[in-house]
């Protein structure tokens, strides 16, 4: 016994030394609490075992409390830190079936012992050494042991009564036969005082020890069986975990059905520890506990002692100081390595992404360069062919390939309302068949039979025989691609249609006549090995910009308005506009025009008329400060700027687009009546030019062109003197074909505005009128009325005849109406032949009829960013012109 005690105290001293070492290393409270709990548990069991062992010594003699040998015990550090260990709950009393039967007899008198007073040393210091427990102390009862300090107050003695009767019994408690092994089992030295069985009657020391250790069994059982009890302890109910899984026991489950959930929770933990036989009753006790089950209590559920010892060793290693230090270091290193790994992983991911982006950029640049290289080769080949085309005589038999396509930028096509219908309104090109040497291949979307019959009838009226000279080509993939694709692009993506054209022009002189020339037309020309009735694409694109056209006009000494067009940023835009205003204080309105836009789409104006601050500034022109004027302009700019198509842009979007694509700021004349004059020219391949017609634009919203009145009678102008130097300069740069020069007329003077290349819808109308042997007409190429889409095709023309909207075939005077595709689209064109005033009246009558036919409509705010022309605006403008003409 002395060896066991020394060994136990040595282990305690080692643990205490390691705790001191760990405290110096400043471990966390959670790590120290685990070590303190372990120490508290072992220290309590150690005191109880030594006390019981000393009482069972054969030669022990009773000694006074103050003379008894003291057991040294250090103060638990967990109490110094203000922490405590929760004691287990008192278990329920065993069932009636398991209780021993009470013996019948008279009630015996009980002798009441005077309780010993708590030792003074223990009263002053509860953590001082415990005295020795004697038989005399045990006979006085558990309460006496607790009050005298022989049993610590934090020990739960409730479980000691679980095998016997109640604390207050009216009969003598029978001591169970120690040979009944099925009801008792050896708890070993690790059992605490909670295993004592306590009763109010006198009992021997051996009987009390029977509930805390296995001494009774060892005295009554032979030595052979005592050796067996060291290996396996006895249990009332044994269950088993085999191969890491619980072996189901239905009887055990039924017995503990009310607490089966808690039992399975503990069994799941035991499955993770080790396999073996388990004490079912001990597991049931733990399941009823309200406190958290610790690892030591789980170890005690195993019956086999070798397994328990192995688990204790593992547990000791787990909570040893060295293991804790190693575990902490390993954990820290793990987190450091994990952080480094995550950091490296992020870096690698970024590097991979950068590499992918770089390789993608390289591939993109390489592809673009290859496209440019291939395009350059195609254009160079086409330019060589174009140089030969300049020497060709156009009076011979030829085939004209008409592709009425808006070959403009994609965002422009997306912002055009009824884009497809606008491309289909150029059937007026067919009247170029008036020249008997011309055959036409017309590329368009499939047309209705009524529309084709209508135009064939008009060709007959014009005296044109189209048989064998007119061919319609429809791209087969026109419905397979998005609606905003241009007609030229759809033709290029339709190999069958291109093959049909190549078969028609094989061995004959031919060329393409575009509307707005683009790269697609050059690709088609190269594929067909034919020419384009136009100049080089780069030069056409250059002079189509308003800012570049102004430079050309200045070079030719044409009159131009005060302007500026080289803007770098928004601030630079405000600075240059302020400078223009300072130099031209008499100008009340300034026009903003985006280079690449047309038909007033990119037009806005900034009006200073009526601004009090500006009026005050103009009074002192020599004392104007740039800074003051600039602040005024910057403040008024977003307020006083009016957009021609506010549904397409906000002011900020417009200004961004203006700076990005380039534009021009020019002065607007201070005149009551300002009109736009258009001069249509055909510059032939050999340098000769032909003035086709002149017209006055029908404008709404200041600068939005919706139609023309032919010819112009506003300005007395020598057109040849203006066109000749321009045509010569263009031809020097190998530019030929159709183009339109626009002028701004006011008070008998004019400014040159812009150049527009290609055979557009207005030149097509001139070709039709020329075929009808007249040059006086009014033309509105695009009229949209949603009410017309709800009517039938035949009803439209029947009601036109009833209302007198018709065309006189003999006089070749009247109104021509044709649809672009289907009446369901609600889009049509109006061409009224006659003298200017009469043509305006015919156009007004036709618009009034369409309004009556389709119904009255109001302006609606569309959420689509498109250049919508409202029908009511066109009607109002024509009514105004008609009333002015009648006066």
C-alpha positions in Angstrom: 0.0 0.0 0.0 2.9 2.3 0.8 4.3 1.7 -2.7 1.0 2.5 -4.3 0.7 5.7 -2.3 4.3 6.8 -3.1 3.8 6.1 -6.7 0.6 8.1 -6.8 2.1 11.0 -5.0 5.1 10.9 -7.4 2.8 11.2 -10.4 1.0 14.0 -8.7 4.2 15.9 -8.0 5.2 15.4 -11.7 1.9 16.8 -12.9 2.2 19.7 -10.5 5.7 20.5 -11.8 4.4 20.4 -15.4 1.6 22.7 -14.5 4.0 25.2 -13.1 6.0 25.0 -16.3 3.0 25.5 -18.4 1.9 28.5 -16.3 5.3 30.1 -17.0 4.7 29.6 -20.7 1.4 31.6 -20.4 -1.0 29.0 -21.7 -4.7 29.9 -22.2 -7.3 29.4 -19.5 -9.0 26.7 -21.6 -5.8 24.6 -21.8 -5.1 25.0 -18.1 -8.6 24.1 -17.1 -8.2 20.7 -18.8 -5.1 20.0 -16.7 -6.7 21.3 -13.5 -9.7 19.1 -14.0 -7.4 16.1 -14.4 -5.4 17.0 -11.3 -8.6 17.7 -9.2 -10.0 14.3 -10.1 -6.9 12.3 -9.3 -6.2 14.3 -6.1 -9.7 13.7 -4.8 -9.6 9.9 -5.5 -6.1 9.7 -4.0 -7.3 11.2 -0.6 -10.2 8.9 -0.5 -8.1 5.8 -1.3 -5.5 6.6 1.3 -8.1 7.3 3.9 -9.9 4.0 3.3 -6.7 2.1 3.2 -5.5 3.4 6.5 -8.8 2.4 8.2 -8.4 -1.1 6.9 -4.9 -1.6 8.3 -4.9 -4.7 10.6 -2.7 -3.1 13.3 -4.3 0.3 13.1 -5.1 1.9 16.5 -7.5 4.7 17.0 -5.8 8.0 17.5 -7.1 11.5 18.3 -7.7 13.7 15.3 -5.1 16.2 16.3 -2.4 13.4 16.6 -3.2 11.5 13.4 -0.8 11.4 10.5 -1.6 14.1 8.1 -1.9 13.7 4.4 -0.2 16.5 2.5 -2.3 18.0 -0.2 -1.5 21.1 -2.3 -4.1 23.7 -2.9 -5.7 23.0 -6.4 -4.8 25.7 -8.8 -8.2 25.6 -10.3 -9.6 27.1 -7.1 -7.1 29.9 -7.2 -8.4 30.9 -10.6 -11.9 31.0 -9.4 -13.1 27.9 -11.2 -14.8 24.8 -9.9 -15.5 21.2 -11.1 -19.2 20.2 -11.4 -20.1 17.1 -9.4 -22.2 14.3 -10.9 -25.9 14.2 -10.1 -27.3 11.8 -7.5 -28.6 8.8 -9.4 -32.1 7.5 -8.9 -32.8 4.7 -6.5 -32.8 1.3 -8.0 -36.2 -0.2 -9.0 -38.3 -2.2 -6.5 -37.4 -5.5 -8.2 -33.6 -4.9 -7.5 -34.0 -3.8 -3.9 -33.3 -6.4 -1.2 -36.3 -7.5 0.8 -36.6 -5.9 4.2 -36.4 -8.2 7.2 -39.4 -8.2 9.5 -38.9 -7.4 13.1 -39.1 -4.8 15.8 -37.6 -1.4 15.4 -34.2 -1.3 17.1 -33.1 1.7 18.9 -30.3 3.6 17.3 -27.4 5.1 19.2 -26.8 8.7 18.3 -23.1 9.7 18.4 -22.0 13.2 19.0 -20.7 14.7 15.8 -17.1 15.7 15.8 -16.3 19.3 15.3 -14.5 20.4 12.2 -10.7 20.5 12.8 -9.5 24.0 13.6 -6.8 23.7 10.9 -9.5 22.8 8.3 -11.8 25.5 9.5 -9.1 28.1 9.0 -7.7 26.6 5.8 -10.0 24.3 3.8 -7.0 23.2 1.6 -4.9 21.9 4.5 -3.9 18.3 4.9 -6.6 15.7 5.7 -6.5 13.6 8.9 -6.7 9.8 8.9 -10.2 8.1 8.8 -10.8 5.5 11.6 -13.4 2.9 12.3 -14.8 5.0 15.0 -15.3 7.9 12.5 -16.9 5.6 10.0 -19.4 4.3 12.6 -20.7 7.9 13.2 -21.9 8.2 9.7 -21.2 10.1 6.5 -22.5 13.4 7.9 -19.9 13.3 10.6 -17.1 12.6 8.1 -18.1 15.6 6.0 -18.5 18.0 9.0 -15.2 16.9 10.5 -13.5 17.5 7.1 -12.5 13.9 6.6 -14.5 13.9 3.3 -14.3 16.9 1.1 -17.5 18.9 0.8 -17.4 18.8 -3.0 -17.7 15.0 -3.1 -21.1 13.6 -4.1 -21.9 10.8 -1.7 -25.3 10.1 -3.2 -24.3 7.2 -5.4 -23.1 5.4 -2.3 -26.8 4.7 -1.4 -27.9 3.3 -4.7 -27.5 -0.4 -3.8 -29.0 -0.3 -0.4 -32.2 0.8 1.2 -33.3 4.3 1.8 -31.3 6.5 4.3 -34.1 6.1 6.9 -34.9 2.4 7.2 -37.1 0.7 9.7 -35.3 -2.7 9.4 -31.8 -4.0 9.5 -29.9 -3.7 6.2 -28.7 -7.1 5.0 -25.2 -7.3 3.8 -25.1 -8.9 0.4 -23.2 -12.1 -0.2 -19.8 -11.2 -1.7 -19.9 -14.4 -3.7 -22.8 -13.1 -5.8 -20.6 -11.9 -8.6 -23.4 -11.1 -11.0 -24.5 -8.2 -8.7 -21.1 -6.6 -7.8 -18.0 -5.8 -9.6 -14.6 -4.6 -8.7 -14.2 -0.8 -9.2 -10.5 -0.7 -8.8 -8.4 2.0 -7.1 -9.8 4.7 -9.4 -13.3 4.5 -7.8 -14.1 7.5 -5.7 -16.1 7.8 -2.5 -19.4 7.9 -4.4 -19.3 4.1 -4.5 -19.7 3.8 -0.7 -23.0 2.4 0.6 -24.2 4.3 3.6 -26.9 3.3 6.1 -27.9 4.6 9.5 -27.2 1.2 11.2 -23.8 0.0 12.5 -21.8 -1.6 9.8 -18.4 -3.0 9.8 -15.5 -1.4 8.0 -15.4 -4.3 5.6 -19.0 -3.7 4.6 -18.3 0.0 3.8 -15.1 -0.9 1.9 -17.2 -3.3 -0.2 -18.9 -0.2 -1.8 -15.7 1.6 -2.6 -13.3 -1.1 -3.6 -12.9 -4.8 -4.0 -11.5 -5.6 -0.6 -14.4 -7.7 0.5 -14.1 -9.8 -2.6 -10.4 -10.3 -2.1 -10.9 -11.6 1.5 -13.7 -14.0 0.7 -12.5 -15.2 -2.7 -9.5 -17.5 -3.3 -6.3 -16.1 -4.6 -6.9 -17.7 -8.0 -10.1 -15.8 -8.4 -8.5 -12.6 -7.0 -6.1 -12.7 -9.9 -9.0 -12.9 -12.3 -10.7 -9.9 -10.7 -7.6 -7.8 -11.6 -8.3 -8.5 -15.3 -12.1 -8.3 -15.6 -14.5 -6.6 -13.3 -18.1 -7.7 -12.8 -21.1 -5.9 -14.2 -24.8 -6.3 -13.8 -25.5 -5.9 -17.5 -22.9 -6.2 -20.2 -23.1 -4.8 -23.7 -20.5 -5.0 -26.4 -18.9 -2.8 -29.1 -17.4 -4.9 -31.8 -15.3 -3.7 -34.7 -16.1 -0.1 -33.8 -19.9 -0.7 -33.9 -22.4 -1.3 -31.1 -23.9 -4.8 -31.1 -27.7 -4.3 -30.6 -29.3 -5.7 -27.5 -33.1 -5.5 -27.6 -33.6 -6.4 -23.9 -31.2 -3.6 -22.8 -33.0 -1.1 -25.0 -36.4 -2.0 -23.6 -35.1 -1.8 -20.1 -33.7 1.7 -20.6 -36.3 2.9 -23.1 -36.9 6.3 -21.4 -33.2 7.3 -21.6 -32.3 5.5 -24.8 -31.4 8.7 -26.6 -28.8 9.6 -24.0 -27.4 6.0 -24.0 -27.0 6.0 -27.8 -25.2 9.4 -27.5 -22.7 7.9 -25.1 -22.3 4.7 -27.1 -21.5 6.7 -30.3 -18.6 8.3 -28.3 -17.4 4.9 -27.1 -17.4 3.6 -30.6 -14.8 6.2 -31.5 -12.6 5.2 -28.5 -12.2 1.4 -28.6 -14.0 -1.9 -29.0 -14.8 -4.2 -26.1 -17.3 -5.1 -23.4 -19.0 -2.3 -21.6 -20.9 -1.9 -18.3 -24.5 -1.2 -19.4 -25.6 0.1 -16.0 -22.7 2.6 -15.8 -23.7 3.9 -19.3 -27.3 4.3 -18.0 -26.0 6.3 -15.0 -24.0 8.6 -17.3 -27.0 9.0 -19.6 -29.1 10.3 -16.6 -26.5 12.8 -15.6 -27.2 16.4 -16.3 -23.5 17.3 -16.6 -21.2 16.8 -19.5 -19.6 13.4 -19.6 -15.8 13.6 -19.5 -13.2 11.3 -21.0 -12.4 9.5 -17.7 -16.0 8.6 -17.1 -16.2 7.1 -20.6 -13.0 5.0 -19.9 -14.6 3.6 -16.7 -17.5 2.2 -18.8 -15.1 -0.5 -20.1 -15.0 -3.8 -18.1 -11.6 -5.1 -19.2 -8.9 -3.6 -17.1 -6.1 -3.8 -19.7 -8.2 -1.7 -22.0 -8.8 0.8 -19.2 -5.1 1.0 -18.4 -4.2 1.6 -22.0 -6.8 4.3 -22.3 -5.5 5.9 -19.1 -2.0 5.9 -20.5 -3.2 7.5 -23.7 -5.2 10.0 -21.7 -2.1 10.8 -19.6 -0.1 11.3 -22.8 -2.8 13.5 -24.2 -2.7 15.8 -21.2 0.9 15.8 -20.5 2.9 19.0 -20.6 5.2 18.0 -23.4 2.3 16.8 -25.5 0.5 20.0 -24.9 3.5 22.0 -26.0 4.0 19.9 -29.0 0.3 20.1 -29.9 0.4 23.9 -29.5 3.5 24.2 -31.7 2.0 21.8 -34.3 -1.2 23.7 -34.3 0.6 27.1 -34.7 2.8 25.6 -37.5 -0.3 24.2 -39.1 -2.0 27.6 -39.2 1.1 29.3 -40.4 1.6 26.7 -43.1 -2.1 26.9 -44.0 -1.9 30.7 -44.2 1.2 30.5 -46.4 -0.5 27.9 -48.6 -3.6 30.0 -49.1 -1.5 33.1 -49.8 0.6 31.1 -52.4 -2.6 29.7 -53.8 -4.1 33.1 -54.3 -0.9 34.3 -55.9 -0.9 31.3 -58.3 -4.5 31.9 -59.2 -3.8 35.5 -59.9 -0.8 34.6 -62.0 -2.8 32.0 -63.9 -5.5 34.6 -64.5 -3.0 37.2 -65.7 -1.3 34.6 -68.0 -4.7 33.6 -69.4 -5.6 37.3 -70.0 -2.2 38.0 -71.5 -2.4 35.0 -73.8 -6.0 35.9 -74.7 -4.9 39.5 -75.4 -2.0 38.1 -77.5 -4.4 35.9 -79.5 -6.8 38.8 -79.9 -4.1 41.1 -81.1 -2.7 38.5 -83.4 -6.2 37.8 -84.9 -6.9 41.5 -85.4 -3.6 41.9 -87.1 -4.2 39.0 -89.3 -7.7 40.4 -90.2 -6.2 43.8 -90.9 -3.5 42.1 -93.0 -5.9 40.1 -95.0 -8.2 43.1 -95.3 -5.3 45.2 -96.5 -4.5 42.6 -99.1 -8.1 42.5 -100.2 -8.4 46.3 -100.3 -5.1 46.6 -102.2 -6.3 44.1 -104.8 -9.6 46.0 -105.0 -7.8 49.3 -105.4 -5.9 47.9 -108.3 -9.1 46.8 -109.9 -10.7 50.2 -109.1 -7.9 52.0 -111.0 -8.8 50.0 -114.0 -12.5 50.8 -113.4 -11.7 54.5 -113.7 -10.9 53.9 -117.4 -14.1 52.0 -118.2 -16.9 53.6 -120.3 -20.2 53.5 -118.5 -22.2 53.9 -121.7 -21.9 50.3 -122.5 -24.2 47.5 -121.4 -23.7 46.8 -117.7 -25.2 45.2 -114.7 -25.7 47.3 -111.6 -25.8 45.4 -108.3 -27.9 47.6 -105.9 -27.4 46.8 -102.2 -29.5 49.4 -100.2 -27.7 48.7 -97.0 -27.0 50.9 -93.9 -23.4 49.8 -93.4 -22.9 51.8 -90.2 -21.8 51.0 -86.7 -23.7 48.5 -84.7 -24.8 50.8 -82.0 -26.2 53.1 -84.7 -28.2 50.3 -86.3 -29.5 49.2 -82.9 -30.8 52.8 -82.2 -32.6 53.1 -85.6 -36.3 52.5 -85.3 -37.7 50.1 -88.0 -34.2 49.4 -89.3 -35.2 46.6 -91.7 -38.1 48.6 -93.1 -35.9 51.6 -93.8 -33.6 49.4 -95.9 -36.6 48.1 -97.8 -37.9 51.6 -98.8 -35.5 52.0 -101.7 -37.3 50.3 -104.5 -37.1 53.7 -106.3 -33.6 52.5 -107.5 -35.4 50.3 -110.0 -36.2 53.3 -112.2 -32.5 53.4 -113.2 -33.7 50.8 -115.8 -34.8 53.9 -117.8 -31.3 53.6 -119.3 -31.6 50.7 -121.8 -28.0 49.7 -121.3 -28.6 49.0 -117.6 -29.7 45.7 -116.0 -30.3 45.6 -112.2 -29.7 43.0 -109.6 -31.6 44.2 -106.6 -30.7 42.7 -103.2 -33.5 42.9 -100.6 -35.7 40.9 -98.2 -38.5 38.9 -99.7 -41.3 41.2 -100.9 -45.1 40.7 -101.1 -46.6 40.0 -104.5 -48.8 43.1 -104.2 -45.8 45.4 -103.7 -43.8 43.9 -106.6 -46.9 44.2 -108.9 -47.3 47.8 -107.8 -43.8 48.7 -108.9 -44.0 46.7 -112.1 -47.0 48.8 -112.9 -45.1 52.0 -112.1 -42.2 50.9 -114.4 -44.7 50.5 -117.2 -46.1 54.0 -116.5 -42.5 55.3 -116.8 -42.1 53.4 -120.1 -39.6 50.9 -118.8 -39.5 47.3 -119.9 -38.0 45.3 -117.1 -38.3 41.9 -118.6 -34.9 40.1 -118.5 -33.3 43.1 -117.0 -34.5 43.0 -113.4 -33.4 40.3 -110.9 -34.3 40.1 -107.2 -31.9 38.4 -104.9 -32.9 37.5 -101.3 -30.2 36.3 -98.9 -31.2 32.9 -97.7 -29.8 33.5 -94.2 -31.7 36.7 -93.6 -33.8 35.2 -90.8 -31.0 33.3 -89.1 -29.1 36.3 -87.9 -30.1 39.2 -85.6 -32.4 41.9 -87.0 -29.8 44.6 -86.6 -27.5 43.0 -89.1 -27.1 45.2 -92.2 -28.3 43.9 -95.6 -24.7 43.8 -97.0 -23.5 41.7 -94.0 -26.4 39.3 -94.4 -25.6 39.0 -98.1 -21.9 38.3 -97.3 -23.1 35.6 -94.9 -25.4 34.0 -97.5 -23.2 32.0 -99.9 -26.1 30.8 -102.1 -27.2 34.4 -102.8 -23.6 35.5 -103.7 -23.3 32.5 -105.9 -26.5 33.5 -107.8 -25.1 37.0 -108.3 -21.8 35.6 -109.5 -23.6 33.4 -112.1 -25.7 36.4 -113.3 -22.7 38.7 -113.8 -20.3 36.1 -115.2 -18.6 37.5 -118.3 -20.3 40.9 -118.1 -19.3 44.3 -117.0 -20.8 45.0 -113.6 -20.3 47.0 -110.4 -21.9 47.5 -107.0 -23.9 50.7 -106.2 -24.0 51.0 -102.4 -26.1 53.3 -100.2 -23.6 53.9 -97.3 -20.4 52.1 -98.3 -18.8 49.9 -95.7 -16.3 47.1 -95.4 -18.9 44.5 -96.2 -19.5 45.9 -99.7 -15.7 45.7 -100.4 -15.6 42.1 -99.2 -18.6 41.3 -101.5 -16.9 43.0 -104.4 -13.7 41.1 -103.9 -15.6 37.8 -103.7 -17.5 38.6 -106.9 -14.4 40.0 -108.6 -16.2 43.1 -109.5 -16.0 46.9 -108.7 -17.7 49.4 -106.5 -19.2 52.6 -107.7 -17.5 54.5 -105.0 -14.1 55.8 -103.8 -11.8 54.1 -101.2 -13.5 53.1 -98.0 -11.0 55.1 -95.7 -11.5 58.3 -97.6 -15.3 57.9 -97.8 -15.4 57.3 -94.1 -13.1 60.3 -93.5 -15.1 62.9 -95.4 -18.4 61.6 -94.1 -17.4 63.1 -90.8 -18.6 66.6 -90.3 -15.3 67.8 -88.8 -13.2 66.4 -91.7 -15.7 67.8 -94.3 -15.3 71.3 -92.7 -11.5 71.0 -93.2 -12.1 70.1 -96.9 -14.4 73.1 -97.3 -11.9 75.5 -95.8 -9.3 74.1 -98.2 -11.6 74.9 -101.0 -12.5 78.4 -99.6 -16.1 77.5 -99.1 -18.0 79.6 -96.6 -18.2 77.9 -93.2 -19.7 79.0 -89.9 -17.6 79.8 -86.8 -16.7 76.4 -85.4 -14.3 74.2 -83.5 -14.0 70.4 -83.7 -10.8 69.2 -81.9 -12.0 68.3 -78.4 -10.0 66.1 -76.0 -12.2 66.0 -72.9 -15.3 67.5 -71.3 -13.3 70.3 -69.6 -11.6 71.0 -73.0 -15.1 71.1 -74.6 -16.3 73.7 -72.1 -13.0 75.7 -72.6 -13.3 75.8 -76.4 -17.0 76.6 -76.3 -16.3 79.5 -74.0 -13.6 80.8 -76.4 -16.1 80.6 -79.3 -18.7 82.5 -77.4 -16.2 85.2 -76.4 -15.1 85.6 -80.0 -18.7 85.6 -81.3 -20.9 87.4 -78.8 -23.6 88.1 -81.3 -24.3 84.4 -81.8 -27.4 83.3 -79.8 -27.4 79.6 -80.6 -24.6 77.0 -81.0 -25.1 73.7 -82.7 -23.5 70.5 -81.5 -23.1 67.7 -84.1 -21.6 64.2 -83.6 -19.4 63.3 -86.6 -20.7 59.8 -87.4 -24.4 60.5 -87.0 -26.9 61.5 -89.7 -30.5 62.8 -90.1 -30.2 64.9 -87.0 -29.6 61.9 -84.7 -26.5 63.4 -83.2 -27.6 67.0 -83.1 -28.2 69.3 -80.1 -28.2 73.1 -79.6 -27.2 75.4 -76.8 -29.2 78.6 -76.7 -28.1 81.7 -74.8 -31.1 83.7 -75.9 -32.8 85.4 -72.9 -30.1 84.6 -70.4 -29.7 87.7 -68.2 -26.1 87.0 -67.2 -25.1 86.7 -70.8 -26.9 89.9 -71.7 -25.0 91.8 -69.0 -21.7 90.3 -70.2 -22.3 91.4 -73.8 -22.7 95.1 -72.6 -19.0 95.2 -71.7 -17.3 93.1 -74.4 -13.8 94.4 -73.6 -13.9 93.6 -69.9 -15.1 90.0 -70.2 -13.2 87.6 -67.9 -12.7 84.1 -69.3 -13.1 82.5 -65.8 -16.4 84.2 -65.2 -17.8 83.3 -68.6 -16.6 79.7 -68.3 -18.4 79.2 -65.0 -21.6 80.6 -66.6 -21.3 78.3 -69.6 -20.5 75.3 -67.4 -23.6 76.0 -65.3 -26.0 76.7 -68.2 -24.7 73.9 -70.5 -26.8 70.9 -69.0 -29.8 73.2 -68.5 -30.0 75.1 -71.8 -28.9 72.3 -74.1 -31.7 70.7 -76.2 -31.3 67.3 -77.8 -33.0 66.6 -81.2 -33.7 63.0 -80.0 -33.9 63.1 -76.1 -35.1 59.5 -76.1 -31.7 58.4 -77.4 -29.4 60.2 -75.0 -29.3 62.0 -71.7 -27.1 65.1 -71.7 -24.2 63.2 -70.0 -24.5 60.3 -72.5 -24.6 62.7 -75.4 -21.5 64.6 -74.2 -19.6 61.3 -73.7 -20.5 60.1 -77.2 -19.6 63.5 -78.6 -16.1 63.4 -77.0 -15.6 59.7 -77.9 -16.6 59.8 -81.6 -15.7 63.3 -82.3 -17.9 66.2 -83.3 -18.2 69.8 -84.2 -19.5 73.0 -82.5 -20.7 75.6 -85.0 -22.6 78.9 -84.8 -26.2 78.9 -85.9 -27.3 81.9 -87.9 -29.3 84.7 -86.2 -32.1 84.7 -88.8 -35.8 84.2 -88.7 -35.8 81.6 -91.5 -32.9 79.1 -91.8 -33.2 76.3 -94.3 -31.1 73.4 -95.5 -30.3 73.1 -99.2 -29.2 69.7 -100.6 -27.3 69.3 -103.9 -27.3 65.8 -105.4 -24.4 64.9 -107.6 -23.3 61.9 -109.6 -19.5 62.0 -110.0 -18.7 59.5 -112.7 -15.7 57.2 -112.8 -14.0 59.3 -115.6 -14.2 62.5 -113.6 -17.3 64.1 -115.2 -20.1 65.0 -112.9 -23.9 65.4 -113.2 -26.0 67.5 -110.9 -29.1 65.4 -110.4 -31.3 67.8 -108.5 -31.5 70.2 -105.6 -33.9 70.2 -102.7 -35.0 71.9 -99.6 -35.1 69.8 -96.5 -38.3 69.4 -94.5 -37.0 69.7 -90.9 -38.6 69.0 -87.6 -36.9 69.6 -84.2 -34.6 72.2 -85.7 -32.3 69.8 -87.5 -34.1 66.5 -88.0 -34.7 65.8 -91.7 -37.9 63.9 -92.5 -38.3 64.8 -96.2 -37.4 67.1 -99.1 -39.1 69.5 -101.6 -37.7 69.4 -105.1 -36.3 71.6 -106.5 -35.1 74.2 -104.1 -36.2 77.8 -104.7 -34.8 79.4 -101.6 -31.3 80.4 -102.7 -30.3 81.9 -106.0 -27.1 79.9 -106.4 -24.7 79.0 -109.2 -24.5 75.3 -108.4 -21.8 74.5 -111.0 -19.4 77.1 -109.5 -19.8 75.3 -106.1 -19.7 71.7 -107.3 -16.9 71.9 -109.8 -13.9 72.5 -107.4 -15.4 70.0 -105.0 -15.7 67.3 -107.7 -12.2 67.9 -108.9 -10.7 67.7 -105.5 -12.6 64.5 -104.7 -11.6 62.9 -108.0 -8.0 63.7 -107.4 -8.2 61.4 -104.4 -10.0 58.7 -106.6 -13.3 59.4 -105.0 -16.3 59.1 -107.3 -19.9 58.0 -107.2 -23.1 59.6 -105.8 -22.8 62.2 -103.0 -24.9 65.0 -101.5 -23.6 68.4 -100.5 -25.6 70.2 -97.7 -25.8 73.9 -97.3 -27.3 76.1 -94.5 -29.2 79.0 -96.1 -30.1 82.2 -94.3 -30.8 85.8 -95.4 -29.6 85.1 -98.9 -26.3 83.7 -97.7 -25.2 80.1 -96.9 -22.7 78.0 -95.0 -21.4 74.6 -96.2 -22.5 72.0 -93.8 -21.6 68.4 -94.7 -21.0 65.7 -97.3 -22.9 62.5 -97.6 -21.7 59.7 -99.9 -23.8 56.9 -101.5 -27.1 56.5 -103.4 -29.5 57.2 -100.5 -33.3 57.2 -100.6 -33.5 60.8 -101.6 -31.3 60.2 -104.7 -33.5 57.2 -105.4 -36.6 59.4 -105.4 -34.8 61.7 -107.9 -34.2 58.8 -110.2 -37.9 57.9 -110.1 -38.9 61.4 -110.8 -36.4 61.7 -113.6 -37.9 58.5 -115.1 -41.3 60.2 -114.9 -39.8 63.1 -116.7 -40.2 65.7 -113.9 -38.0 67.2 -111.3 -40.7 68.7 -109.2 -42.0 66.6 -106.3 -42.1 66.2 -102.5 -40.7 63.1 -100.9 -41.1 61.7 -97.4 -39.2 58.4 -97.2 -40.3 57.2 -93.8 -43.8 57.5 -92.4 -44.8 55.3 -89.5 -48.4 55.1 -88.2 -49.3 52.2 -85.9 -52.9 52.4 -86.9 -52.1 51.4 -90.5 -50.7 48.1 -89.3 -54.3 47.1 -88.2 -55.7 47.6 -91.7 -55.7 45.4 -94.8 -53.5 46.1 -97.9 -56.4 46.3 -100.3 -58.5 48.5 -98.1 -55.7 51.1 -98.1 -55.7 51.6 -101.9 -59.5 51.3 -102.2 -60.0 54.2 -99.7 -57.2 56.2 -101.4 -59.2 56.2 -104.6 -62.3 57.2 -102.8 -60.5 60.1 -101.1 -58.8 61.3 -104.3 -55.3 60.1 -103.2 -54.2 58.8 -106.6 -51.7 59.2 -109.4 -52.6 60.4 -112.9 -50.9 58.1 -115.4 -51.2 60.4 -118.4 -50.1 63.6 -116.7 -47.8 61.8 -114.4 -49.0 63.9 -111.5 -50.3 62.8 -108.2 -49.4 60.8 -105.1 -47.5 57.5 -105.0 -47.6 55.4 -101.8 -45.7 52.2 -101.4 -44.9 49.9 -98.5 -41.5 48.6 -97.5 -42.5 45.1 -96.6 -46.0 44.3 -95.2 -48.8 46.6 -94.2 -48.6 45.0 -90.7 -45.4 46.9 -90.2 -47.2 50.2 -90.5 -44.3 51.8 -92.5 -44.6 53.4 -95.9 -43.2 56.1 -98.2 -44.9 59.1 -99.8 -43.9 60.7 -103.2 -46.1 63.4 -104.6 -45.2 64.6 -108.1 -46.1 68.2 -109.1 -45.1 71.8 -108.7 -43.6 72.6 -105.2 -46.7 74.2 -103.8 -49.0 71.6 -105.3 -46.7 68.8 -104.2 -46.7 70.1 -100.7 -50.6 70.2 -100.7 -50.8 66.7 -102.1 -48.5 65.4 -99.4 -50.5 67.2 -96.7 -53.7 65.7 -98.0 -52.1 62.2 -98.1 -51.0 62.6 -94.5 -54.4 63.8 -93.4 -55.9 60.7 -95.1 -53.5 58.4 -93.4 -54.3 59.9 -90.0 -58.0 59.4 -90.8 -57.4 55.9 -92.1 -55.2 54.7 -89.2 -56.8 56.9 -86.4 -55.5 59.7 -84.3 -52.4 58.9 -82.2 -50.6 60.7 -79.5 -47.0 60.9 -78.6 -45.9 58.2 -76.2 -42.7 58.1 -74.2 -40.8 55.1 -75.4 -38.2 53.4 -73.2 -36.2 52.3 -76.2 -33.3 54.5 -77.2 -34.2 54.9 -80.8 -34.6 57.8 -83.3 -38.4 57.7 -83.5 -40.1 60.2 -85.8 -43.6 60.8 -84.6 -46.4 60.9 -87.2 -48.0 63.9 -85.6 -44.8 66.0 -85.9 -44.5 65.2 -89.6 -48.2 66.1 -90.2 -47.9 69.4 -88.2 -44.8 70.4 -90.2 -46.4 69.7 -93.6 -49.6 71.6 -92.6 -47.4 74.6 -91.6 -45.6 74.5 -95.0 -48.9 74.1 -96.8 -50.3 77.1 -95.1 -47.2 79.2 -95.9 -47.4 78.1 -99.5 -51.1 79.1 -99.8 -50.2 82.6 -98.5 
